[in-house]
Amino acid sequence: MSRENLKVADCIGSRGPSQPKGSTTWPWESASALPGAVGVEEFDRIDGGVNVRGDHPDGLIFSCSGPVDGGWPLLDVWESRAQFDTFIAERVGPAVAAAESTAQPEIAEFPIHEYVSR
């Protein structure tokens, strides 16, 4: 199954299809964190500027976040690294600046090997 044809609904209630050896057609995942004292108010200001609900970014499949001691982790699944990079440059960077935040995301990435959805 190619990235172009992959939909989250394709694997609801089951384990997703196996990724072919050497395939680069599966979605890309990033785990990010806004370290330090980012609280709900600051996150909501940044999130309001990013506006994923009102203007869904191309390539975003799934996103979730929440507060923990020492920061605010985010987990995103994207169709490609290029779409994520565009989103960071065009939406997140300007939103952080507009919110007058000093938050600098720490980003870790990995290819998705398996996902399970209900």
Contacts in CASP RR format, 6 or more apart in sequence:
PFRMAT RR
TARGET T0000
AUTHOR 0000-0000-0000
METHOD contacts of the structure
MODEL  1
MSRENLKVADCIGSRGPSQPKGSTTWPWESASALPGAVGVEEFDRIDGGV
NVRGDHPDGLIFSCSGPVDGGWPLLDVWESRAQFDTFIAERVGPAVAAAE
STAQPEIAEFPIHEYVSR
1 10 0 8 1.000
1 17 0 8 1.000
1 25 0 8 1.000
2 25 0 8 1.000
3 25 0 8 1.000
3 26 0 8 1.000
3 27 0 8 1.000
3 79 0 8 1.000
3 80 0 8 1.000
6 25 0 8 1.000
6 26 0 8 1.000
6 27 0 8 1.000
6 79 0 8 1.000
8 61 0 8 1.000
8 62 0 8 1.000
8 117 0 8 1.000
10 16 0 8 1.000
10 17 0 8 1.000
11 17 0 8 1.000
11 115 0 8 1.000
11 116 0 8 1.000
11 117 0 8 1.000
12 117 0 8 1.000
12 118 0 8 1.000
13 116 0 8 1.000
13 117 0 8 1.000
13 118 0 8 1.000
15 114 0 8 1.000
15 116 0 8 1.000
16 114 0 8 1.000
16 115 0 8 1.000
16 116 0 8 1.000
19 26 0 8 1.000
19 112 0 8 1.000
19 113 0 8 1.000
26 111 0 8 1.000
26 112 0 8 1.000
27 61 0 8 1.000
27 77 0 8 1.000
27 78 0 8 1.000
27 79 0 8 1.000
27 80 0 8 1.000
27 112 0 8 1.000
28 77 0 8 1.000
28 78 0 8 1.000
28 79 0 8 1.000
28 80 0 8 1.000
28 81 0 8 1.000
28 84 0 8 1.000
28 109 0 8 1.000
28 111 0 8 1.000
28 112 0 8 1.000
29 75 0 8 1.000
29 76 0 8 1.000
29 77 0 8 1.000
29 78 0 8 1.000
29 109 0 8 1.000
29 110 0 8 1.000
29 111 0 8 1.000
29 112 0 8 1.000
30 74 0 8 1.000
30 75 0 8 1.000
30 76 0 8 1.000
30 78 0 8 1.000
30 84 0 8 1.000
30 107 0 8 1.000
30 108 0 8 1.000
30 109 0 8 1.000
31 73 0 8 1.000
31 74 0 8 1.000
31 75 0 8 1.000
31 107 0 8 1.000
31 108 0 8 1.000
31 109 0 8 1.000
31 110 0 8 1.000
32 73 0 8 1.000
32 74 0 8 1.000
32 75 0 8 1.000
32 76 0 8 1.000
32 105 0 8 1.000
32 106 0 8 1.000
32 107 0 8 1.000
32 108 0 8 1.000
33 71 0 8 1.000
33 72 0 8 1.000
33 73 0 8 1.000
33 74 0 8 1.000
33 105 0 8 1.000
33 106 0 8 1.000
34 43 0 8 1.000
34 46 0 8 1.000
34 71 0 8 1.000
34 72 0 8 1.000
34 74 0 8 1.000
34 103 0 8 1.000
34 104 0 8 1.000
34 105 0 8 1.000
35 70 0 8 1.000
35 71 0 8 1.000
35 103 0 8 1.000
35 104 0 8 1.000
35 106 0 8 1.000
36 70 0 8 1.000
36 71 0 8 1.000
36 103 0 8 1.000
37 70 0 8 1.000
37 71 0 8 1.000
38 67 0 8 1.000
38 71 0 8 1.000
38 72 0 8 1.000
38 101 0 8 1.000
38 103 0 8 1.000
39 67 0 8 1.000
39 71 0 8 1.000
39 72 0 8 1.000
40 67 0 8 1.000
42 99 0 8 1.000
42 101 0 8 1.000
42 103 0 8 1.000
43 65 0 8 1.000
43 66 0 8 1.000
43 67 0 8 1.000
43 72 0 8 1.000
45 99 0 8 1.000
45 101 0 8 1.000
46 92 0 8 1.000
46 95 0 8 1.000
46 96 0 8 1.000
46 99 0 8 1.000
46 101 0 8 1.000
46 103 0 8 1.000
47 95 0 8 1.000
48 95 0 8 1.000
49 91 0 8 1.000
49 94 0 8 1.000
49 95 0 8 1.000
49 98 0 8 1.000
49 99 0 8 1.000
50 91 0 8 1.000
50 92 0 8 1.000
50 95 0 8 1.000
51 91 0 8 1.000
51 95 0 8 1.000
52 60 0 8 1.000
52 63 0 8 1.000
57 83 0 8 1.000
57 86 0 8 1.000
57 87 0 8 1.000
57 91 0 8 1.000
58 79 0 8 1.000
58 83 0 8 1.000
58 86 0 8 1.000
59 78 0 8 1.000
59 79 0 8 1.000
59 80 0 8 1.000
59 83 0 8 1.000
60 76 0 8 1.000
60 77 0 8 1.000
60 78 0 8 1.000
60 79 0 8 1.000
60 83 0 8 1.000
60 87 0 8 1.000
61 77 0 8 1.000
61 78 0 8 1.000
61 79 0 8 1.000
62 75 0 8 1.000
62 76 0 8 1.000
62 77 0 8 1.000
63 74 0 8 1.000
63 75 0 8 1.000
63 76 0 8 1.000
63 77 0 8 1.000
64 74 0 8 1.000
64 75 0 8 1.000
65 72 0 8 1.000
65 73 0 8 1.000
65 74 0 8 1.000
65 75 0 8 1.000
66 72 0 8 1.000
66 73 0 8 1.000
66 74 0 8 1.000
74 105 0 8 1.000
76 84 0 8 1.000
77 112 0 8 1.000
77 115 0 8 1.000
78 84 0 8 1.000
78 87 0 8 1.000
81 109 0 8 1.000
88 105 0 8 1.000
92 105 0 8 1.000
96 103 0 8 1.000
END
